[in-house]
Amino acid sequence: MILRILKSNRPVNYLLTTLFGLILWSASLMKPYLYSFYNGESNNILYKPIHEFLKNNLIAESIISLVLVLLLAFLIQLLNTQYAFIRIRTMLPAPLFVLIIGGLTDIHTLHPVYFAAIFLLLAIYRLFSAFDVQRPYSAAFDSGFFLGVGALFYFDIILLFPAFLAGTAILSRESNWRNFTINIIGLLLPFFFALSYGVFTEQLMELLKTFEQNIISVNNHFKMNLYLQFFLAFLILFTVLGSAKLIQQYDTKKVSSRKYFNVLLLIFLFSLAGFILVPPVSQEMLVILAIPICFLVTNFFVFLKSRFWGEFLIYLLIGIVFSLQITAF
């Protein structure tokens, strides 16, 4: 029953998505908390003024984090509506994203990754516009630029840039060095502005120190959290099911859908590699991973023929997410 409602294309799903968010954030709204940042994580140039302004207002941080998650959910829905790589019209990606993030109870407060994820979605949106374009210079520049801006909120999102370089080659009609060069220039331009600001305000060394801390710091929120490890294992199971369904359908999908999913898979793989291999990266990267995961899982649910297994799995996801709310508080 619930899956059939969530899969529908009715406007009521906007209300259900918002309702999911309010319920899942209710504990952090009643008992707000400050996220435990490692040195430098909250000092990225675009996030620092936000952090300094709000750090003594914990309830505002919780409210803004919920608003940002809902905004991300609706941007994800817009991305699928615009490019239709899941060919059946559905509004499932939005509530599914909110459910996944709802399970990450430690970041139901303000974190720079939420701002970075917004710019990541804008970058993906522009990158997808390069499909079958012979000279996608504008799309290449814009996607790199948006990713660069996102990195000034949450530095480690820059780990996804190789996926964008490869994505430009996958989507455009022809690959040449200009596409890659323009993509790189787009990425570096926000850093040029940031470093210029550092020079003019005599904060260059502080800015470089922040970049260094975002590369070498050790962040291990995930290691000590057994509930989060269990939730991640469940998400991996969903990802495997979604990937298997996609492979099964691959030859029957349109060329554009195949290429869009290839790019999303690359974003997933580079996010996962960063999560596993890069010391500062921890549970916040799951917000980024949730973007390609929710598309894979949506494709799985939409084309799953067994009504029983579909309802069972979605109820299982909802049950686990709500159980995590209880264990967290």
TAZICOR-V97050 format. One record per pair of residues at least 4 apart in sequence whose C-alpha atoms are under 6 Angstrom apart, sorted by the first residue. I is the first residue (numbers start at 1). J is the second residue. Records with the same first field share a line. If there is no record, write none. Layout:
I: J, J
This chain:
3: 7, 311
6: 92
7: 90, 91, 92
8: 90
9: 90, 91
13: 17
17: 95
21: 25
22: 26
24: 102
27: 31
28: 32
29: 62
32: 58, 59
33: 58
37: 41
40: 210, 213
42: 48
43: 48
44: 48, 152, 153
45: 152
46: 152, 153
47: 153
51: 55
61: 109, 110
62: 109
65: 109, 110
73: 94, 97
74: 94
77: 93, 94
78: 82
80: 84
85: 257
93: 294, 298
97: 294
98: 102
103: 321
112: 153, 154
113: 117, 154
116: 150, 153, 154
119: 146, 150
120: 147
123: 143, 146, 147
126: 139, 143
127: 139, 143
130: 136, 139, 171, 172
131: 171, 172
132: 172, 173
133: 172, 173
134: 173, 174
139: 143
140: 183
141: 182, 183, 186
144: 183, 186, 187
145: 186, 187
148: 187, 190
149: 190
151: 155, 157, 158
160: 270
163: 167, 266, 267
167: 263
168: 172
169: 175
178: 182
198: 202, 203, 204
199: 204
213: 217
217: 280
218: 279, 280
219: 280
222: 283
239: 243
242: 296, 297, 300
245: 300
246: 250
264: 292
268: 289, 292
273: 277
274: 278
275: 281
286: 290
290: 294
294: 298
298: 302
300: 304
308: 312
309: 313
315: 319
